[in-house]
Amino acid sequence: MKSRAIETLERQVEELSRQLELANRARLHLQAASHDLRQPLHALGLFVAQLRGLAPEVEQKRIIEQIDAAVSALNERFNELLDHSNVDAAALSSNRKDKVADSPTPVCASIDRANGKLIVVIDDDPLVLDGTCGLLRSWGCRVVTGDSGSSALAALAAQRQPPDLVISDFRLSDGKTGIEAIAGLRNAFPKPIPAFLVSGDTSPEPLHEARASGFHLLHKPVDPMTLRAMLNRVLKKNQLTDSC
């Protein structure tokens, strides 16, 4: 016959196991919600930066419509998050100390190396793709876009030249990573193409994979000036490599 102490201990173990399971489910839910919330926030910042650039009146109307769409997407995700916020208050609070990986800090560039460059942007979120494309064009870049590596490569066919830089989201809807998409583009051209990654996923894995493959990774939402600084940094490094 079990002693009272053993029965008490077993109940404590069962309760701890239950709390651990609840905390783990809450953590996974918050990670997914964080990624989905960062997408429209990132797009919103890009559209606002375009407006600051004093776009023509007709273009301003289009940008405002896209800002409205980004805000709507953000509100929808917040409502979904609130609907699931009662999973377990203790489990949620136990995950507030989750680490957020460091993003590269902005670098002040005295020369805008991005002007006139052909940039490939790969992202499966239409708002982010539109926002990034518009912002890069306002900086004088030529832009080719795609929601996957293969679609970006197909769009590049009309350019008849390799791109100067690739910016890719880390996780793409075709099941591939941005690292794989960049590799596919690089394999199509004889010279190495500089690239970096962006991601709404703040878990450690994307950052570790990016660093292991030699890429910088910026976490969404990315400040437009940080994005511009990264463009200049990567292009400068590539120019220095070519001159050696």
Steps between C-alpha positions, in 0.01 A plus 500: 500500500635839400591740775336842512837663423539297179144581388563868565823486302328327208230769493768769500680331211172473304423867566849607394468292182165663424642849554799419281272383219286815528810720500639323195172539309484868594861550389432344159186711458684819590784421259254456213308813599823700526599404145158585355484833683845602383405458132240785478705714743799464269290589193349798682840648576608462137189677368535785751864546394383536139256775599780681679682502168230729362368265235279652226132550590378204291761272657410630847141377454622149418740500795226617741276217379780252573556653845130450569528136390803449726316651799199276431723192494662612825165552671382157386806331647464693828138387528601139440771534765251642750254218426768249601640700790313293760702183430673533835606826664779337697636327192500826306683689773761226525604568142548875523873447545542330161813633336480709181804462276705809432460674164786682331511865601464777240818616328523858383599495134657809345446361151169358383623195312147370432408769247456345154560145622283204395355349819307174528243483782351163597209487743173306506308784672350731230493806729864457600600440139317814382636710785860391452480543125357853525755609759796368299374677187470825695874457575578471129524121480368279224300218654397147403268313735379146558319300765756220462849448363367344180253782428770761564733318261228496234443875546874562463496356147371830363792691653771309314750564776577364845361690798724715716338379822235259632278566802298196606258413775625205702189280483319474168162347420646242261661329799849625422710744696643825373842338519387242244339768281821704498703189418273430202554853365874483554519171310343668198780758462878467476592765758401491871201719584495683835191440711347527844188372675202645684266306727200538726609189687696604808578146619874417507496254210475747207781714642722196553433369148560842347832546680609147413438580133680835520194728481389798702142471627274794589191441713167645389383765545817650350556873533537637142827671585636174640399334174676772301812472715508124446465546123799731498702277732451185292556679169816665634637168619432346159669789318806469720513125431476556124783755507738262676 
